[in-house]
Amino acid sequence: MDKDLNYISPNNKYADKIHISFSEFSLFNQCGHKHLVEKHLKLTESAMTVHLFFGNAIHAAIEKSLKDAIGLNRRIDFFKRTFAKDMLDHMRDEPGFQQELDDYLKQGEELLNILSIEDIFSKYKIISVEEPLFEHIHGEFYFKGFIDLVAQNRESGKYVIIDWKTSGQKWNIKKKLVDDTFICQMRFYKYFWSRKNNISLDKISCEYIVLNRLKDKKKSDSGCGGIQYVEVNSTNEEIYDSLQKLADTIESIHINKRFPKVKHFGNEFLGCMFCKFKGGKHPLCNNNKNQDKQLLLENKNKSNGKQKVN
């Protein structure tokens, strides 16, 4: 899906700037070594999954609804066509493909039925949809992102930044809001959007809208898990701390070139539940404490290259 290509075209003034997105920031702070392998040296790619395609299709349907004011039936049809195409293109030969396709189509339809885009239109003035950010951090480093939705409350005049999240089941909100890395996303968006548009931070609020496919992720027939509205409140000091963490991450990646593995406890790696390298047996994650230095040396040209806008 195109996202304002004129803004991030390789031919524009940002083309030679080193950038970092929240997803890259999050990956590095979960496991620097995985970031080294996937993002910095690009020795492997993240796997395409049904969860990725489902989330993309839901986002695309909501985005089209907000931009073109299409009704519920067209919204659901757009989701189904988008999701089915991606699944057929990439996962047709996977075991249990048809059942998984049918289940996710049903769950997506249920979610869109209970998410009222029309209520958003009535309560808010739409300011931007998929708004691009490419904002200077320091030196030659920039923050890159896309904000799902910025809206202005018709009564109060205040702005809200909204990020759509799809999830297997309901969030443990308390756990999410004390996750120092996770919570940075909204702090980055709030700060950089405020600066870009010259709007005071105290006039901006942030909210995740979480679309949960299931009541119980372990039971595919448990029924729709519903929608959670999660407000994220941050003090100026907390935003500053997050920006400092962003600067430290950039320094580790591009200046000091330090890519620490996630901490090891017993036979498992904290934060590696879904990592294809987990367990220490994969050649790209073999517990060698000097492995990051070896990989950087072996791929010296890549490690010295700039990560440009793409």
Order of alpha helices (4+ residues) and beta strands (2+ residues): alpha-beta-alpha-alpha-alpha-alpha-alpha-alpha-beta-beta-beta-alpha-alpha-beta-beta-alpha-beta-beta-alpha-alpha
